[in-house]
């Protein structure tokens, strides 16, 4: 899903190695958050889908339990999923990820992978409006 809106162009470039292919921008629905991602290799089965669903459920649970949004503890979020698939997100550019922006970014990742029928390893940068606020990766741990 790509919402028609003005995206920042200054400083918006892929930082991933070129052998992984070009970076793609994918917007989270109804949000100022978007990801710039570069996919690597397909991971067979539904482990990536399950992991992204688990992360989103964790975000919803955190917001429900805490009664609102909040910053990530120590500026990072990590979760292991099924079959040695894991995700890691962290703060960048002296900005702080919030639980809600993690949810929006994961939603954008899931929607991109579903639309392209490609669930696999990826590196990504998280933008909230004109600011790069985080980065992350999805991959196999072993």
Secondary structure as UniProt FT lines:
FT   TURN            10..11
FT   HELIX           18..20
FT   STRAND          24..27
FT   TURN            29..30
FT   STRAND          33..42
FT   TURN            45..46
FT   HELIX           47..66
FT   HELIX           73..75
FT   STRAND          76..80
FT   HELIX           82..84
FT   STRAND          85..91
FT   TURN            93..94
FT   HELIX           99..115
FT   TURN            116..117
FT   STRAND          120..128
FT   TURN            129..130
FT   STRAND          131..140
//
